């Protein structure tokens, strides 16, 4: 686990909500309820996906958002937000180190989009 992620886990919390209900998430964490549930429920090896895999996933998300925006399948505001978030991860090693994508779950595809 990266130093940033460890610091986030020891900070005060904020409440996040997903389809399973409310969940306390570290206030400094750059993730929401679903990723927090994965962090709590799948502490299998502590290994995380390689940064190159995270970068590749961000490139796919960005390309999908742009394509779906350009074909009218995705609202421009939402597409632009996805592109901005992907760009932020792509240019920042700190952002990549802040992810909680478990390597063993990435292999199975279970946690493909939990960052």
Secondary structure, DSSP 8 states (H G I E B T S, - for coil): --HHHHHHHTS-EEEEEETTEEEEEETT-S--HHHHHHHHH--SS--B--HHHHHHHHHHHHHHHHHHHHTTSS-HHHHHHHHHHHHHHHH-HHHHHT---BHHHHHHTTTTT--
